[in-house]
Amino acid sequence: MGKQNNRRKGALTLLFLGLSGVAAMAAPAYANDTVDAIVGNVWVWTSLETGDVVKDYLTADGKFTMDTGASGTWTLDGDELCLAEATGAWAGCVIVPQGRSVGDSFEMTGFDGNRWMTEILAK
């Protein structure tokens, strides 16, 4: 009976560790909680100068797409989020404020130097 209990404990431990790994892969935590909210959702940028609207979609594997057709990779270093377009046509970084979540709107300066109102929408 002792061996059977040990096997059961071992199986439960493996199950727990396996589920913990799945949970960790499903919801990566970034150093910036606003980026946590952005990844997997829709980040809408509206130019305060021109009214132009751009939608960004960041994925947990470090890739992004935009409704403009642009795509590429993104990285995060502290609060600095950098995007690099896949063809090399452009790249830039922005400072993302902490403490924003899905449904929040907040003003940011884009890497183009312009002011933008951004909003995080649920996908």
MDAnalysis code that builds the backbone (N, CA, C; Angstrom):
import MDAnalysis as mda
import numpy as np

u = mda.Universe.empty(369, n_residues=123, atom_resindex=np.repeat(np.arange(123), 3), trajectory=True)
u.add_TopologyAttr("name", ["N", "CA", "C"] * 123)
u.add_TopologyAttr("resid", np.arange(1, 124))
u.add_TopologyAttr("resname", ["MET", "GLY", "LYS", "GLN", "ASN", "ASN", "ARG", "ARG", "LYS", "GLY", "ALA", "LEU", "THR", "LEU", "LEU", "PHE", "LEU", "GLY", "LEU", "SER", "GLY", "VAL", "ALA", "ALA", "MET", "ALA", "ALA", "PRO", "ALA", "TYR", "ALA", "ASN", "ASP", "THR", "VAL", "ASP", "ALA", "ILE", "VAL", "GLY", "ASN", "VAL", "TRP", "VAL", "TRP", "THR", "SER", "LEU", "GLU", "THR", "GLY", "ASP", "VAL", "VAL", "LYS", "ASP", "TYR", "LEU", "THR", "ALA", "ASP", "GLY", "LYS", "PHE", "THR", "MET", "ASP", "THR", "GLY", "ALA", "SER", "GLY", "THR", "TRP", "THR", "LEU", "ASP", "GLY", "ASP", "GLU", "LEU", "CYS", "LEU", "ALA", "GLU", "ALA", "THR", "GLY", "ALA", "TRP", "ALA", "GLY", "CYS", "VAL", "ILE", "VAL", "PRO", "GLN", "GLY", "ARG", "SER", "VAL", "GLY", "ASP", "SER", "PHE", "GLU", "MET", "THR", "GLY", "PHE", "ASP", "GLY", "ASN", "ARG", "TRP", "MET", "THR", "GLU", "ILE", "LEU", "ALA", "LYS"])
u.atoms.positions = np.array([
    [0.818, -1.183, 0.000],
    [0.000, 0.000, 0.000],
    [0.866, 1.253, 0.000],
    [2.047, 1.198, 0.626],
    [2.964, 2.321, 0.654],
    [3.438, 2.702, -0.730],
    [3.751, 1.686, -1.554],
    [4.205, 1.959, -2.922],
    [3.104, 2.604, -3.748],
    [1.868, 2.152, -3.540],
    [0.741, 2.692, -4.290],
    [0.516, 4.161, -3.918],
    [0.608, 4.513, -2.635],
    [0.455, 5.903, -2.214],
    [1.569, 6.776, -2.779],
    [2.797, 6.245, -2.796],
    [3.907, 7.000, -3.352],
    [3.714, 7.259, -4.850],
    [3.203, 6.244, -5.555],
    [2.925, 6.424, -6.989],
    [1.844, 7.479, -7.194],
    [0.815, 7.428, -6.367],
    [-0.280, 8.392, -6.478],
    [0.228, 9.802, -6.198],
    [1.057, 9.960, -5.177],
    [1.626, 11.266, -4.857],
    [2.514, 11.744, -6.002],
    [3.293, 10.832, -6.554],
    [4.161, 11.186, -7.677],
    [3.354, 11.618, -8.890],
    [2.269, 10.900, -9.174],
    [1.419, 11.242, -10.319],
    [0.755, 12.595, -10.100],
    [0.282, 12.853, -8.896],
    [-0.355, 14.137, -8.594],
    [0.655, 15.285, -8.687],
    [1.879, 15.021, -8.234],
    [2.921, 16.044, -8.327],
    [3.214, 16.371, -9.785],
    [3.355, 15.344, -10.625],
    [3.595, 15.568, -12.056],
    [2.436, 16.310, -12.704],
    [1.210, 15.952, -12.348],
    [0.034, 16.630, -12.887],
    [0.056, 18.097, -12.494],
    [0.328, 18.375, -11.219],
    [0.380, 19.751, -10.738],
    [1.461, 20.544, -11.465],
    [2.653, 19.976, -11.571],
    [3.747, 20.659, -12.251],
    [3.417, 20.892, -13.723],
    [2.793, 19.908, -14.346],
    [2.398, 20.055, -15.748],
    [1.383, 21.164, -15.932],
    [0.380, 21.222, -15.048],
    [-0.631, 22.272, -15.134],
    [-0.028, 23.630, -14.824],
    [0.909, 23.689, -13.900],
    [1.575, 24.953, -13.590],
    [2.323, 25.463, -14.808],
    [2.980, 24.554, -15.524],
    [3.709, 24.944, -16.730],
    [2.788, 25.457, -17.810],
    [1.634, 24.828, -17.973],
    [0.655, 25.277, -18.968],
    [0.148, 26.661, -18.604],
    [-0.153, 26.889, -17.342],
    [-0.640, 28.198, -16.918],
    [0.425, 29.264, -17.147],
    [1.665, 28.935, -16.873],
    [2.738, 29.901, -17.074],
    [2.916, 30.226, -18.550],
    [2.771, 29.232, -19.431],
    [2.915, 29.481, -20.862],
    [1.731, 30.273, -21.396],
    [0.556, 30.062, -20.852],
    [-0.647, 30.706, -21.371],
    [-0.698, 32.185, -21.030],
    [-0.133, 32.587, -19.921],
    [-0.243, 33.972, -19.498],
    [1.106, 34.492, -19.022],
    [1.989, 34.828, -19.973],
    [3.293, 35.322, -19.529],
    [3.135, 36.651, -18.812],
    [3.915, 36.867, -17.801],
    [3.891, 38.132, -17.078],
    [5.073, 38.968, -17.539],
    [4.793, 40.196, -17.910],
    [5.836, 41.101, -18.359],
    [6.158, 42.076, -17.244],
    [7.299, 42.730, -17.353],
    [7.720, 43.699, -16.342],
    [6.765, 44.895, -16.299],
    [5.970, 45.057, -17.324],
    [5.031, 46.169, -17.405],
    [3.616, 45.597, -17.469],
    [2.783, 45.914, -16.462],
    [1.437, 45.336, -16.406],
    [0.526, 45.843, -17.521],
    [0.803, 47.007, -18.066],
    [0.018, 47.489, -19.203],
    [0.278, 46.612, -20.425],
    [1.524, 46.214, -20.618],
    [1.846, 45.320, -21.734],
    [1.155, 43.981, -21.538],
    [1.033, 43.526, -20.285],
    [0.251, 42.308, -20.010],
    [-1.153, 42.439, -20.587],
    [-1.754, 43.615, -20.413],
    [-3.115, 43.840, -20.912],
    [-3.157, 43.968, -22.433],
    [-2.119, 44.538, -23.017],
    [-2.089, 44.757, -24.467],
    [-1.937, 43.445, -25.238],
    [-1.038, 42.584, -24.770],
    [-0.753, 41.335, -25.481],
    [-2.011, 40.470, -25.538],
    [-2.383, 40.062, -26.747],
    [-3.560, 39.227, -26.947],
    [-4.848, 40.006, -27.118],
    [-4.767, 41.328, -27.049],
    [-5.946, 42.172, -27.229],
    [-5.707, 43.141, -28.381],
    [-6.515, 44.172, -28.481],
    [-6.387, 45.164, -29.544],
    [-5.944, 46.478, -28.910],
    [-4.859, 47.034, -29.429],
    [-4.354, 48.313, -28.936],
    [-4.629, 49.341, -30.023],
    [-5.578, 50.237, -29.773],
    [-6.013, 51.222, -30.758],
    [-5.298, 52.549, -30.501],
    [-4.689, 53.080, -31.556],
    [-3.980, 54.362, -31.496],
    [-4.745, 55.369, -32.356],
    [-5.109, 56.513, -31.787],
    [-5.765, 57.581, -32.530],
    [-4.901, 58.833, -32.438],
    [-4.461, 59.330, -33.585],
    [-3.605, 60.512, -33.619],
    [-4.384, 61.726, -33.134],
    [-3.813, 62.453, -32.181],
    [-4.457, 63.674, -31.699],
    [-4.261, 64.826, -32.674],
    [-3.339, 64.690, -33.624],
    [-3.104, 65.719, -34.634],
    [-3.985, 65.520, -35.865],
    [-4.074, 64.274, -36.355],
    [-4.751, 64.032, -37.638],
    [-6.050, 63.236, -37.517],
    [-6.250, 62.555, -36.390],
    [-7.420, 61.698, -36.243],
    [-7.240, 60.307, -36.841],
    [-6.073, 60.046, -37.455],
    [-5.797, 58.715, -38.009],
    [-5.891, 57.665, -36.909],
    [-6.401, 56.494, -37.273],
    [-6.541, 55.391, -36.320],
    [-5.754, 54.194, -36.820],
    [-4.972, 53.575, -35.923],
    [-4.203, 52.372, -36.231],
    [-4.469, 51.364, -35.123],
    [-4.678, 50.113, -35.514],
    [-4.885, 49.044, -34.537],
    [-3.690, 48.110, -34.554],
    [-3.133, 47.880, -33.355],
    [-1.993, 46.971, -33.179],
    [-2.460, 45.710, -32.481],
    [-1.859, 44.599, -32.860],
    [-2.135, 43.301, -32.235],
    [-0.791, 42.676, -31.871],
    [-0.465, 42.636, -30.576],
    [0.779, 42.029, -30.110],
    [0.487, 40.632, -29.585],
    [1.340, 39.681, -29.941],
    [1.161, 38.307, -29.476],
    [2.293, 37.935, -28.520],
    [2.031, 36.936, -27.701],
    [2.974, 36.532, -26.654],
    [4.290, 36.008, -27.205],
    [4.330, 35.633, -28.482],
    [5.572, 35.122, -29.065],
    [6.470, 36.231, -29.616],
    [6.148, 37.497, -29.284],
    [6.996, 38.614, -29.693],
    [6.745, 39.122, -31.091],
    [5.584, 38.811, -31.646],
    [5.235, 39.285, -32.985],
    [4.083, 40.288, -32.891],
    [3.965, 41.130, -33.919],
    [2.840, 42.054, -33.983],
    [2.333, 42.151, -35.415],
    [1.070, 42.529, -35.528],
    [0.476, 42.901, -36.806],
    [-0.317, 44.180, -36.577],
    [-0.534, 44.909, -37.652],
    [-1.338, 46.135, -37.607],
    [-2.401, 46.045, -38.681],
    [-3.470, 46.784, -38.495],
    [-4.513, 46.778, -39.509],
    [-4.072, 47.502, -40.777],
    [-2.913, 48.123, -40.754],
    [-2.356, 48.772, -41.938],
    [-1.644, 47.772, -42.845],
    [-1.479, 46.529, -42.354],
    [-0.775, 45.502, -43.103],
    [0.654, 45.300, -42.625],
    [1.163, 46.206, -41.799],
    [2.516, 46.055, -41.267],
    [2.559, 44.912, -40.263],
    [3.721, 44.277, -40.171],
    [3.925, 43.221, -39.178],
    [5.410, 43.171, -38.848],
    [5.729, 42.495, -37.766],
    [7.124, 42.389, -37.367],
    [7.244, 41.815, -35.981],
    [8.271, 42.264, -35.268],
    [8.533, 41.757, -33.923],
    [8.523, 42.897, -32.918],
    [8.302, 42.522, -31.665],
    [8.346, 43.506, -30.589],
    [9.163, 42.961, -29.432],
    [9.762, 43.888, -28.676],
    [10.519, 43.545, -27.472],
    [10.150, 44.533, -26.380],
    [10.397, 44.128, -25.152],
    [10.112, 44.977, -23.998],
    [11.332, 44.996, -23.099],
    [11.776, 46.200, -22.745],
    [12.875, 46.380, -21.801],
    [12.380, 47.367, -20.749],
    [11.932, 46.835, -19.608],
    [11.329, 47.692, -18.580],
    [10.019, 48.235, -19.107],
    [9.923, 49.561, -19.238],
    [8.714, 50.194, -19.771],
    [8.854, 50.575, -21.239],
    [10.000, 50.270, -21.846],
    [10.238, 50.634, -23.235],
    [9.851, 49.484, -24.162],
    [8.807, 49.723, -24.952],
    [8.312, 48.744, -25.919],
    [8.828, 49.141, -27.295],
    [9.526, 48.224, -27.951],
    [10.096, 48.507, -29.270],
    [9.470, 47.593, -30.312],
    [9.147, 48.163, -31.468],
    [8.609, 47.418, -32.593],
    [9.551, 47.569, -33.769],
    [9.740, 46.467, -34.509],
    [10.563, 46.489, -35.716],
    [9.762, 45.847, -36.843],
    [9.492, 46.619, -37.875],
    [8.726, 46.138, -39.020],
    [9.541, 45.086, -39.754],
    [8.884, 44.035, -40.220],
    [9.552, 42.853, -40.767],
    [10.448, 43.143, -41.968],
    [10.092, 44.091, -42.818],
    [10.907, 44.374, -44.002],
    [12.057, 45.332, -43.697],
    [12.099, 45.845, -42.472],
    [13.126, 46.819, -42.108],
    [12.760, 48.244, -42.468],
    [11.523, 48.464, -42.917],
    [11.081, 49.794, -43.332],
    [11.072, 50.792, -42.176],
    [10.806, 50.320, -40.974],
    [10.812, 51.214, -39.810],
    [10.970, 50.406, -38.523],
    [11.382, 51.103, -37.490],
    [11.487, 50.545, -36.140],
    [11.426, 51.715, -35.177],
    [10.957, 51.460, -33.989],
    [10.905, 52.529, -32.997],
    [10.458, 52.011, -31.647],
    [10.619, 52.869, -30.644],
    [10.281, 52.505, -29.269],
    [9.387, 53.561, -28.646],
    [8.550, 53.125, -27.729],
    [7.701, 54.020, -26.941],
    [7.804, 53.620, -25.473],
    [7.544, 54.570, -24.601],
    [7.478, 54.286, -23.172],
    [6.006, 54.007, -22.845],
    [5.742, 52.821, -22.314],
    [4.381, 52.402, -21.980],
    [4.166, 52.612, -20.480],
    [3.170, 53.427, -20.106],
    [2.931, 53.665, -18.681],
    [2.414, 52.412, -17.978],
    [2.741, 52.269, -16.728],
    [2.260, 51.149, -15.912],
    [0.808, 51.387, -15.488],
    [0.144, 50.315, -15.074],
    [-1.141, 50.424, -14.401],
    [-2.372, 50.549, -15.279],
    [-2.244, 50.274, -16.570],
    [-3.419, 50.346, -17.449],
    [-3.898, 48.932, -17.726],
    [-5.206, 48.801, -18.004],
    [-5.778, 47.485, -18.273],
    [-6.792, 47.585, -19.400],
    [-7.358, 46.441, -19.766],
    [-8.345, 46.394, -20.853],
    [-9.474, 47.376, -20.538],
    [-9.819, 48.193, -21.530],
    [-10.866, 49.196, -21.377],
    [-10.332, 50.592, -21.087],
    [-9.050, 50.685, -20.718],
    [-8.459, 51.986, -20.399],
    [-8.020, 52.725, -21.654],
    [-8.156, 54.066, -21.600],
    [-7.615, 54.965, -22.621],
    [-6.564, 55.834, -21.960],
    [-5.479, 56.122, -22.699],
    [-4.424, 56.953, -22.142],
    [-3.604, 57.568, -23.264],
    [-3.087, 58.765, -23.013],
    [-2.305, 59.471, -24.013],
    [-0.854, 59.002, -23.980],
    [-0.267, 58.894, -25.178],
    [1.135, 58.502, -25.304],
    [1.786, 59.312, -26.417],
    [3.101, 59.373, -26.379],
    [3.863, 59.935, -27.483],
    [4.371, 58.760, -28.308],
    [4.044, 58.753, -29.587],
    [4.490, 57.680, -30.469],
    [5.946, 57.852, -30.828],
    [6.555, 56.818, -31.420],
    [7.951, 56.962, -31.809],
    [8.122, 57.916, -32.974],
    [7.004, 58.382, -33.541],
    [7.048, 59.426, -34.561],
    [7.081, 60.821, -33.939],
    [7.002, 60.886, -32.592],
    [7.018, 62.168, -31.890],
    [5.651, 62.800, -31.727],
    [4.632, 62.239, -32.363],
    [3.274, 62.778, -32.275],
    [2.557, 62.260, -31.030],
    [1.535, 63.002, -30.622],
    [0.703, 62.579, -29.493],
    [-0.442, 61.719, -29.998],
    [-0.684, 60.641, -29.267],
    [-1.713, 59.675, -29.619],
    [-2.562, 59.354, -28.396],
    [-3.854, 59.169, -28.594],
    [-4.718, 58.603, -27.557],
    [-4.782, 57.108, -27.850],
    [-4.449, 56.302, -26.865],
    [-4.476, 54.856, -27.071],
    [-5.540, 54.235, -26.183],
    [-6.030, 53.100, -26.604],
    [-7.049, 52.376, -25.843],
    [-6.790, 50.881, -26.014],
    [-6.943, 50.139, -24.924],
    [-6.784, 48.687, -24.966],
    [-8.192, 48.079, -24.981],
    [-8.500, 47.366, -26.045],
    [-9.811, 46.737, -26.206],
    [-9.675, 45.211, -26.143],
    [-10.675, 44.565, -25.559],
    [-10.680, 43.101, -25.536],
    [-10.839, 42.594, -26.957],
    [-10.107, 41.557, -27.282],
    [-10.168, 40.989, -28.632],
    [-11.405, 40.132, -28.785],
])
